[in-house]
Amino acid sequence: MKSFRKEITFRTPTRRAYLNITPEVESALKESGIREGLCLVNAMHITASVFINDNESGLHADFEKWLEKLAPEKPYSQYQHNGAEDNADAHLKRSVMGRECVVAVTGGRLDFGPWEQIFYGEFDGKRAKRALIKIIGE
């Protein structure tokens, strides 16, 4: 069995963003040479998420609206965590959206269902953050 590891870095200009990272993951899969196996993609920061969903801007706006209702950014004083950093809401949003996704690799391709794409969700941006791509198989 082979193993392949690659990190990708993001720096969003906004505090929150949803980035379609499917092309970067597909590129890493091609680079790996693995044809059958599993591909893990995970956020390497506690205020970011990796998840699978539809690449539709209305849905992304709905995520933002829904998450902001669940864990509003402001007032910062509503959170016990906020002290050195005002990002408690980002930690909570990440907990809801999840840390990682795993996709089967079949015939050298990500084995998605209809409309599925991989996204990086940033909830405390404006600085460099990373995601890990780990592919195992043959």
Steps between C-alpha positions, in 0.01 A plus 500: 500500500620851417454814705507862380489820706463860389411823679318787335501851643228765499492866594149639466458878490183471709428351842267237351513331159405180321757382246449219252823304532398207279747595222791505749399160638463355149845634413649338811331171411652511152841584650471204740457243223253312721215340301304316772473604863385780727561873505479688830485879502504676835534850636813546708356788702227490765316798344468352149309212347510260206169365377322364193200670347362666186691783330208741497534861618150514649580200717824663615304813596259273690792341689620846599155615615429176690839485671479865599165426669649202686822677605493873429839668477391801708472611769837351587415532870238223475771232497714371788780405257554849364795658672825499305306444175142580404433173319279284721232507231750355249571204730127430534438531125779253432344254745177508300658481152755231586872448473546272199362297217600165354435417135549164332749490214391281209684476171724793597206734559312632801186286519238770559124486493311751285591863574748415775803726537755553779500832683726675745297709743687785664347653812791711631697602193735778394806286578669192356324172570559144374313190399648152472440262212590141587446229239556130562456212261651339196 
